[in-house]
Each structure stands twice: as C-alpha cells, then as structure tokens.
Amino acid sequence: MSGEEDFFAPPAFKPEQALLTLKRHLRDLRALQNRGDSFLLQGQVVLEFSLADGCLQARLAKRPAQRPEWDLKLCKNSADVRSLQDEIKRRLARWTDESQ
C-alpha cells in the first residue's frame, strides 16, 4: 500500500524545463525581446532569469528604466511559475499603456 501514498504527490519541479516553457510563453507575447536569460522592452531590460538551488529566480523590474528597481520572485513549483506569468502580463500591459 505504500504506492498509494505517492499517488497524489505532484511531479518534481524541474526549474530548467520551467524556464524553457516560460521563455517560450514570453516570446509569444511579442512585446518583449529575448536576449540570453533576460528580456527587453523598448531596449531596456525588464526581466532576468537565473537558476539556483532547485528553483527559478526571476528579477522583474518595477518599471522600465536604465537602472530599474527590481522585484525578486522565486519559483519553487509550477504554481509559482503560473503566478509569475500572470504578474509579467499585468506589468507588461501597464508598461505598454503608460508608454502610449
């Protein structure tokens, strides 16, 4: 019966795979330009990714600037990655609305 205990356990979080999926999703938005592990909006870095200690770390600019203030988001599971995606969409919509 020990197999039943693990039946509802979520799959192990793979930060490398989550990063690839997240990058693919961000490229589909078409407003951001991908450069390595960072994304630019109108030539200014607004998002940077790194992998450390089994989690995905994202630095997200509060607003586009030459030297932005950063918010650090740690993604330790798939729910955190989805939350980060939603936050990026919200900020991107706000940034593009402000620039028009």
C-alpha positions as CSV (number, residue, x, y, z in Angstrom):
1,M,0.0,0.0,0.0
2,S,3.0,2.3,0.1
3,G,2.4,3.1,-3.6
4,E,-1.0,4.8,-2.7
5,E,0.7,7.4,-0.6
6,D,2.6,8.8,-3.6
7,F,-0.4,8.6,-5.9
8,F,-1.4,12.3,-5.4
9,A,2.1,13.7,-5.0
10,P,2.8,16.4,-7.6
11,P,5.6,15.7,-10.0
12,A,9.0,17.0,-9.1
13,F,9.6,20.6,-10.1
14,K,12.2,21.0,-12.9
15,P,13.4,24.6,-13.0
16,E,15.2,24.1,-16.3
17,Q,12.1,22.9,-18.0
18,A,10.0,25.6,-16.4
19,L,12.4,28.3,-17.6
20,L,12.2,27.0,-21.2
21,T,8.4,27.0,-21.1
22,L,8.3,30.4,-19.6
23,K,10.7,31.8,-22.2
24,R,8.5,30.3,-25.0
25,H,5.4,31.9,-23.5
26,L,7.1,35.3,-23.2
27,R,8.3,35.1,-26.9
28,D,4.7,34.5,-27.9
29,L,3.7,37.9,-26.3
30,R,5.8,39.6,-29.0
31,A,6.3,42.8,-27.0
32,L,9.5,41.6,-25.3
33,Q,12.8,40.9,-27.0
34,N,14.8,37.9,-25.7
35,R,18.5,38.3,-25.1
36,G,20.0,35.3,-23.3
37,D,18.4,35.0,-19.9
38,S,16.9,38.5,-20.0
39,F,14.0,40.2,-21.7
40,L,13.9,43.7,-23.0
41,L,11.1,46.2,-23.6
42,Q,12.0,49.0,-25.9
43,G,15.7,48.4,-25.4
44,Q,15.6,48.3,-21.6
45,V,16.0,45.2,-19.5
46,V,12.8,44.5,-17.6
47,L,13.2,40.8,-16.7
48,E,16.1,38.5,-15.9
49,F,16.1,34.8,-15.1
50,S,18.6,32.5,-13.2
51,L,18.5,29.0,-11.8
52,A,19.8,28.3,-8.3
53,D,19.2,25.7,-5.6
54,G,16.5,23.9,-7.4
55,C,14.3,26.9,-8.1
56,L,13.8,29.5,-10.8
57,Q,14.7,33.1,-9.8
58,A,13.2,36.0,-11.7
59,R,14.2,39.6,-11.3
60,L,11.2,41.7,-12.6
61,A,11.6,45.5,-13.0
62,K,9.0,47.7,-11.2
63,R,9.1,49.9,-14.3
64,P,11.3,50.1,-17.4
65,A,14.3,52.3,-16.8
66,Q,18.1,52.4,-17.5
67,R,18.6,51.3,-13.8
68,P,15.4,49.8,-12.7
69,E,14.3,48.8,-9.2
70,W,13.9,45.0,-9.1
71,D,11.4,42.7,-7.5
72,L,12.8,39.2,-6.9
73,K,10.4,36.3,-7.5
74,L,11.3,32.7,-6.5
75,C,9.5,29.9,-8.3
76,K,9.7,26.7,-6.3
77,N,6.8,24.9,-8.1
78,S,4.6,25.2,-11.1
79,A,2.0,27.3,-9.3
80,D,4.7,29.9,-8.6
81,V,5.6,29.9,-12.4
82,R,2.0,30.5,-13.4
83,S,1.8,33.3,-10.8
84,L,4.9,34.9,-12.3
85,Q,3.5,34.6,-15.8
86,D,0.3,36.4,-14.7
87,E,2.4,39.2,-13.0
88,I,4.5,39.6,-16.1
89,K,1.4,40.0,-18.2
90,R,-0.1,42.6,-15.8
91,R,3.1,44.6,-15.7
92,L,3.6,44.4,-19.5
93,A,0.1,45.7,-20.1
94,R,0.7,48.5,-17.6
95,W,4.0,49.4,-19.2
96,T,2.7,49.5,-22.7
97,D,-0.3,51.5,-21.7
98,E,1.9,54.1,-20.0
99,S,4.2,54.5,-23.0
100,Q,1.3,55.3,-25.3
